[in-house]
């Protein structure tokens, strides 16, 4: 089954909702109950690097990710419902993890 990675950005309008530990616990428990959850984590601040250029801070940085299994990109969008960052008006990006050979 295809795997997807869901990135949460740090641009939520309502940070109290986006940072609500109980809401995240309930959301992740729901994902685990579906059997589609393959892990995830919060991500700290970072920097960007490019050869020949100076280091620069990440602008609209990613603050966490979730890995899921879904039959399609459309099905993967189901994870948006109840996602505290998404519900708080924050950006959530879904990308398919391609199997490189």
C-alpha positions as CSV (number, residue, x, y, z in Angstrom):
1,X,0.0,0.0,0.0
2,X,1.4,3.5,-0.8
3,X,2.9,5.5,2.0
4,X,2.5,9.2,2.6
5,X,4.2,11.7,4.7
6,X,2.1,14.5,6.3
7,X,4.1,17.7,7.1
8,X,2.8,20.2,9.7
9,X,4.1,23.8,9.3
10,X,4.4,26.3,12.2
11,X,1.9,28.8,10.7
12,X,-1.2,27.9,12.7
13,X,-3.5,30.9,13.4
14,X,-4.5,29.6,16.8
15,X,-1.4,28.2,18.5
16,X,-3.4,27.1,21.5
17,X,-5.3,24.5,19.4
18,X,-2.2,23.6,17.4
19,X,-0.2,22.9,20.6
20,X,-3.0,21.1,22.6
21,X,-1.4,17.9,23.8
22,X,-4.8,16.3,24.6
23,X,-6.0,17.0,21.0
24,X,-2.8,15.5,19.6
25,X,-3.2,12.5,21.8
26,X,-6.8,11.9,20.6
27,X,-5.9,12.5,17.0
28,X,-2.9,10.1,17.0
29,X,-4.9,7.5,18.9
30,X,-7.6,7.7,16.2
31,X,-4.9,7.3,13.4
32,X,-3.4,4.3,15.2
33,X,-6.9,2.7,15.5
34,X,-7.3,2.9,11.7
35,X,-4.1,0.9,11.2
36,X,-2.7,3.4,8.8
37,X,-0.3,5.2,11.2
38,X,3.4,4.5,10.5
39,X,5.0,6.9,13.0
40,X,5.9,10.5,13.2
41,X,7.6,13.1,15.3
42,X,7.9,16.8,16.2
43,X,10.8,18.5,14.5
44,X,12.9,21.3,16.0
45,X,14.2,24.5,14.3
46,X,16.6,24.1,11.5
47,X,18.7,25.8,8.9
48,X,19.0,25.5,5.1
49,X,22.3,24.8,3.4
50,X,23.4,25.2,-0.2
51,X,26.9,24.7,-1.5
52,X,28.5,28.1,-2.2
53,X,25.9,30.0,-0.2
54,X,25.6,31.0,3.4
55,X,23.5,29.1,5.9
56,X,20.0,30.5,6.3
57,X,17.2,29.8,8.8
58,X,14.2,27.8,7.6
59,X,11.5,30.3,6.8
60,X,8.1,28.6,7.0
61,X,9.5,25.7,8.9
62,X,8.1,22.2,9.3
63,X,7.4,21.4,13.0
64,X,6.3,17.8,12.7
65,X,5.4,14.9,10.4
66,X,3.3,11.8,10.4
67,X,3.7,8.8,8.1
68,X,0.6,7.0,7.0
69,X,-0.5,4.3,4.6
70,X,-3.4,5.0,2.2
71,X,-4.6,3.6,-1.0
72,X,-4.5,7.0,-2.8
73,X,-3.6,10.6,-2.3
74,X,-7.4,11.3,-2.0
75,X,-7.7,8.8,0.8
76,X,-4.6,10.3,2.5
77,X,-6.5,13.6,2.9
78,X,-8.7,11.9,5.5
79,X,-5.9,12.5,8.0
80,X,-6.6,16.3,7.8
81,X,-9.8,15.9,9.8
82,X,-9.0,16.4,13.5
83,X,-5.4,17.3,12.9
84,X,-4.8,20.0,15.5
85,X,-2.5,22.0,13.3
86,X,-5.0,21.9,10.4
87,X,-8.0,22.7,12.6
88,X,-6.0,25.7,14.0
89,X,-5.7,27.2,10.5
90,X,-2.1,25.9,9.9
91,X,-0.6,24.5,6.7
92,X,-0.5,20.7,6.3
93,X,1.2,19.2,3.3
94,X,0.7,15.6,2.1
95,X,3.3,13.9,-0.1
96,X,3.6,10.4,-1.4
97,X,6.7,8.5,-0.4
98,X,7.9,7.0,-3.7
99,X,9.6,3.6,-3.8
100,X,13.0,4.4,-5.3
101,X,14.8,1.4,-6.9
